[in-house]
Amino acid sequence: MFDNIFGIHEQALMVQGQRMGVLAGNLANADTPGYKARDIDFAAVLSQSQGDGALPLAATDSAHIILSGTDPASADVKYRNPYQASLDGNTVEMPVEQAAFSETNVRYQASLNFINGRISELTLAINGS
Amino acid sequence: MSLFDVFNVSGSAMNAETIRLNTTASNLANAESVNGDATKVYRARHPVFQAVMNSQMGLDDAADASSGVRVMGVVESTTPPVQTYEPNNPLADKDGYVYSSNVNSIEEMANMISANRSFATDVEAINTARDLLLKVISMGH
């Protein structure tokens, strides 16, 4: 009964935290020549971790390589398509990154709120008052 | 890869931006320095940034999803120094010329503003990660 009390938010927190790290890397490298901005496709990773995507290939031999994506801890990181690349090869666009960062911040807090609500519900059910 | 990496990544970026600010301060301070020898005059210095993967920073991140910054080195500008005829200057060479540094003050001011903005962004990222982690700690209370 208690193995999935937080639903999707448990995985969502993990992926959002990961995305935040990637975006912080982009912000940190805003002035690095040749740096390519990266991001995590949140919806794709979440649907994969929920098992909604294509069936994963079974690894039946130690030489088989397991593709990332099924495990939320190693989500696919993809390069961002810049609106306008700069001459030094850097594809970090500050406003885009800052918007994505604050969006991740809000989504993370939303997931936290849902989890906290669930905890208070269960506490109420346990205590009965 | 977790929220904790934000501290390392943004911290390394703040360090790199500090070095950039230091070179800018040095360049602006020496903008007016002159010398009688064109090879010995102060030349503008600029740091070269490089992305450094998390595995190189000693973090246990096999995926290398995010990357910090390090200063690969500091290069001196190759712009030729400005030659002016000042025979009364005690530093002048035998022909009466002095050479002033090749620092472009406007470029340095722009550099300073850019470093300032980047530093502020990194601080903001660290603050956000800290707030979120504090909320995670107090989860369920």
Interface residues (C-beta under 8 A of the other chain):
Chain A: L13 G17 Q18 M20 G21 V22 L23 A24 G25 L27 A28 N29 A30 D31 T32 P33 G34 Y35 R38 I40 S68 A73 S74 A75 V77 M94 Q98 F101 S102 N105 Y108 Q109 L112 I115 N116 I119
Chain B: M1 S2 L3 D5 V6 V9 S10 S12 A13 A16 E17 R20 V48 F49 Q50 A51 A62 A63 A65 S66 S67 G68 V69 S114 A115 R117 S118 T121 D122 A125 T128 A129 L132 K135 V136 M139 G140
